[in-house]
Amino acid sequence: MAKASHATDVRRFQDIPNLGPATEADLRLLGIATPADLASQDAWLLYDRLCTLTGVRHDPCVIDVFLAIIDFMRGAPPRPWWDYTPMRKARVDR
């Protein structure tokens, strides 16, 4: 199935560009119930909570994916998750 080209086209998590089954499972573990709920989230806080809940330090690229999907659900055009890597790496506290 094709990915959505705009947030208004999203009906389920996997309609979102950069989001597959593993990320959907992570979001559900984090208590994110609907794709629309992503728009009010913070990628770094989600990542920290995910690491705490699972007891594992996940690959930091998970932050990039979270940044991409949150940005998309806030109305940005779809961009590959790796476009967000420089933003993550520029953040001093990471």
Residue frames as qw, qx, qy, qz and C-alpha x, y, z in Angstrom:
[[0.000, 0.888, 0.460, 0.000, 0.00, 0.00, 0.00],
 [0.377, 0.567, -0.023, 0.732, 1.24, 3.48, -0.85],
 [0.349, -0.354, -0.460, 0.736, 2.20, 5.88, 1.88],
 [0.063, 0.897, 0.415, -0.139, 0.21, 9.06, 2.47],
 [0.480, 0.438, 0.085, 0.755, 1.40, 12.26, 0.83],
 [0.142, -0.515, 0.151, -0.832, -0.16, 14.48, 3.51],
 [0.058, -0.046, 0.806, -0.587, -1.18, 14.05, 7.13],
 [0.585, 0.148, 0.194, -0.773, -4.84, 14.49, 6.22],
 [0.717, 0.249, -0.531, -0.377, -4.60, 11.30, 4.13],
 [0.166, 0.264, -0.899, 0.307, -3.46, 9.15, 7.07],
 [0.756, -0.314, -0.238, -0.522, -5.95, 6.59, 8.33],
 [0.931, -0.349, -0.060, 0.086, -3.59, 4.18, 10.10],
 [0.483, -0.742, 0.331, 0.327, -0.05, 4.33, 11.43],
 [0.634, -0.102, 0.588, 0.491, 1.51, 2.55, 8.48],
 [0.427, 0.818, 0.337, 0.189, 0.11, 5.15, 6.08],
 [0.182, -0.952, 0.173, 0.177, 2.78, 7.51, 7.46],
 [0.674, 0.613, -0.355, 0.211, 6.03, 7.67, 5.49],
 [0.206, 0.547, -0.684, 0.437, 9.00, 6.15, 7.37],
 [0.541, -0.275, 0.562, -0.562, 6.72, 4.15, 9.67],
 [0.563, 0.120, -0.778, -0.251, 6.65, 0.36, 9.53],
 [0.768, -0.393, -0.476, -0.172, 5.49, -2.45, 11.81],
 [0.628, -0.137, -0.480, 0.598, 8.32, -2.10, 14.35],
 [0.054, 0.158, -0.162, 0.973, 7.75, 1.62, 14.81],
 [0.560, -0.398, -0.331, -0.646, 4.02, 1.07, 15.05],
 [0.763, -0.336, -0.535, 0.138, 4.62, -1.46, 17.84],
 [0.418, -0.022, -0.362, 0.833, 6.88, 1.05, 19.62],
 [0.204, -0.295, -0.066, -0.931, 4.23, 3.76, 19.37],
 [0.700, -0.416, -0.436, -0.384, 1.56, 1.47, 20.77],
 [0.690, -0.220, -0.510, 0.464, 3.89, 0.53, 23.64],
 [0.225, 0.053, -0.208, 0.950, 4.31, 4.24, 24.29],
 [0.109, 0.556, 0.665, -0.487, 0.53, 4.68, 24.48],
 [0.192, 0.319, -0.297, -0.879, 0.13, 6.54, 21.20],
 [0.536, 0.308, 0.734, -0.280, -3.35, 5.42, 20.15],
 [0.588, 0.720, 0.368, -0.008, -3.85, 7.17, 16.83],
 [0.613, 0.304, 0.167, 0.709, -1.69, 8.75, 14.14],
 [0.031, -0.846, -0.162, -0.507, -3.17, 12.16, 14.97],
 [0.672, -0.727, -0.061, 0.123, -1.76, 11.83, 18.51],
 [0.769, 0.031, 0.059, 0.635, 1.75, 12.15, 17.06],
 [0.234, 0.748, 0.138, 0.606, 1.35, 15.84, 16.26],
 [0.394, -0.852, 0.079, -0.335, 1.53, 16.78, 19.94],
 [0.922, -0.309, -0.004, 0.234, 4.52, 14.57, 20.79],
 [0.041, -0.881, 0.465, 0.082, 8.22, 15.29, 21.35],
 [0.838, 0.358, -0.412, 0.000, 10.58, 12.89, 19.57],
 [0.272, 0.470, -0.695, 0.471, 13.28, 13.02, 22.22],
 [0.508, -0.261, 0.526, -0.630, 10.84, 12.37, 25.05],
 [0.927, 0.135, -0.058, -0.344, 9.30, 9.46, 23.13],
 [0.673, 0.435, -0.569, 0.187, 12.75, 7.98, 22.59],
 [0.036, -0.419, 0.691, -0.588, 13.68, 8.32, 26.27],
 [0.720, -0.114, 0.353, -0.586, 10.39, 6.71, 27.33],
 [0.899, 0.278, -0.279, -0.192, 10.86, 3.88, 24.83],
 [0.457, 0.443, -0.686, 0.353, 14.34, 3.15, 26.19],
 [0.301, -0.310, 0.616, -0.658, 13.00, 3.21, 29.75],
 [0.829, 0.022, 0.149, -0.538, 10.01, 0.99, 29.00],
 [0.910, 0.296, -0.285, -0.059, 12.04, -1.61, 27.14],
 [0.719, -0.611, 0.280, 0.175, 15.16, -1.43, 29.32],
 [0.747, 0.157, 0.360, 0.537, 17.24, -1.10, 26.15],
 [0.018, -0.680, 0.157, 0.716, 19.07, 1.85, 24.65],
 [0.707, 0.560, 0.431, 0.044, 17.69, 1.89, 21.12],
 [0.544, 0.194, 0.305, 0.757, 19.62, 3.04, 18.08],
 [0.036, -0.500, -0.168, 0.849, 19.56, 6.87, 18.01],
 [0.073, -0.043, -0.622, -0.778, 18.17, 6.68, 14.46],
 [0.123, -0.569, -0.812, 0.040, 14.85, 5.91, 16.15],
 [0.075, -0.636, -0.244, 0.728, 14.84, 9.60, 17.14],
 [0.018, 0.234, -0.495, -0.837, 15.24, 10.50, 13.45],
 [0.141, -0.336, -0.860, -0.358, 12.22, 8.36, 12.59],
 [0.152, -0.663, -0.628, 0.378, 10.21, 9.92, 15.41],
 [0.060, -0.503, 0.056, 0.860, 11.20, 13.41, 14.20],
 [0.064, 0.031, -0.686, -0.724, 10.15, 12.54, 10.64],
 [0.178, -0.458, -0.848, -0.199, 6.77, 11.08, 11.53],
 [0.152, -0.666, -0.475, 0.554, 5.90, 13.84, 14.00],
 [0.037, -0.391, 0.243, 0.887, 6.90, 16.53, 11.51],
 [0.108, -0.155, -0.789, -0.585, 4.78, 14.84, 8.84],
 [0.206, -0.585, -0.784, 0.040, 1.75, 14.60, 11.13],
 [0.131, -0.646, -0.249, 0.710, 2.14, 18.32, 11.87],
 [0.486, 0.806, 0.226, -0.250, 1.69, 19.01, 8.16],
 [0.111, -0.676, 0.566, 0.458, 5.23, 18.91, 6.73],
 [0.766, 0.428, -0.356, -0.320, 5.79, 17.19, 3.40],
 [0.972, -0.192, 0.112, 0.081, 7.14, 13.65, 3.56],
 [0.226, 0.797, -0.555, 0.076, 10.93, 13.47, 3.88],
 [0.813, 0.067, -0.559, 0.149, 13.18, 10.47, 4.44],
 [0.696, -0.697, -0.149, 0.084, 14.01, 9.87, 8.09],
 [0.746, -0.116, 0.008, 0.655, 17.73, 10.37, 7.44],
 [0.179, 0.685, 0.127, 0.695, 17.05, 14.00, 6.55],
 [0.508, -0.804, -0.062, -0.301, 16.51, 14.46, 10.29],
 [0.866, -0.147, -0.219, 0.425, 19.85, 12.97, 11.35],
 [0.382, 0.377, -0.168, 0.827, 21.72, 16.31, 11.25],
 [0.410, -0.650, -0.040, -0.638, 19.04, 17.84, 13.51],
 [0.880, -0.447, -0.159, -0.009, 19.48, 15.02, 16.02],
 [0.791, 0.044, -0.165, 0.587, 23.28, 15.21, 15.87],
 [0.163, 0.568, -0.066, 0.804, 23.22, 18.99, 16.34],
 [0.601, -0.703, -0.141, -0.353, 21.37, 18.67, 19.62],
 [0.107, 0.655, -0.616, 0.425, 23.89, 19.12, 22.39],
 [0.574, -0.369, 0.562, -0.468, 22.31, 16.88, 25.03],
 [0.968, 0.164, 0.039, -0.186, 22.44, 13.74, 22.85]]
